[in-house]
Amino acid sequence: MPPPPSSKPRLSKGAIIGLVVGGLVAMCCVGGIVGAAVGGGGSEPEKKPAAQPVLTTAPATTAPAPSAPATTAPAAPAAPSSTAATASPSPTVAEVKMPNLVGENAQIAYETLSELGFTKITFGSQDTDDKIVLYPPNWTVTKQSTKAGVKVRVDRTIVLTCTKEG
């Protein structure tokens, strides 16, 4: 006697392959969106969320801060030419006193710097086995690129060297 027919629907091999390929395409799209958010290169940096930064930078590299889409301003009328050089006023960038972050959890250090207004914060690893800081809450700051107590512009890149060990 043959086995009774299954009431459960089955997918063909073609349908399974289609689902797998569709999943891979979806993952690539999400990766592109995340990459655009992390590596966008506009002129107005957005504040990163304090909960979980997506930072995958290795030592001595910086990723551009996420930004809003660039907008274009109408062209200004041409000024009359003169022989004297004129300096255009540069925008004022805030300066803050750098805190001591050595010994802090890397996530807490990131949040502290973000709250102070820093927009270019990168992580580096001093460990030989773990070379990239992927999840800052698992790391501890061992060195900072700018000494504690020094007044520094908030648009300066700050590198926090971290360890995952001990």
C-alpha angles and dihedrals in degrees: 000000000000119000115265115263114264116250090204113095115239128210121230121235089254091055091049091049089048091052092049093049091046090052092051091049090050091050090051091051092051090047089052092051092049090046091051091049093050098037102034112134110206128130103252113065117213121220111257117231112263096220105071120354116204101226123157102160124139123217117298095014129106132198119214114253115257112263145189119254112284118256126203123227123212114265116265118234114264115264119228112266119251136178094234116085113236122205116219115223112256120224114262114250119200121245122209136182110261112239124223104257099168109124093019125122106262093235092052090047090052091050092047092053092044091052089052089055103258112150102178108063121153134176129222129186127229091189120103095211099042107045101167127053102226102159111029096196087070094056137075124214112243100169139011128208093229120049119245114262096027118124108239136176114254092229091063119107112251118200118200113197110209144185130212093194126092 
